[in-house]
């Protein structure tokens, strides 16, 4: 399945630069644009915080209650008994 994008009103100087760069690397202009887009996306992708990743996989939609946020993060859970009398 192939999709194509048509870019209208591109600056002629940009188009000639793109053509020269594609020729330098031995690829088509379309392939060079794909690579440029992929490179830009990988550089700008934001890493999830651990709490965001946990919420994404084990959040309320999946039947898990998240601890309430306290201050800068989540309150640590304690598995010890508070009073052992």
Order of alpha helices (4+ residues) and beta strands (2+ residues): alpha-alpha-alpha-beta-beta
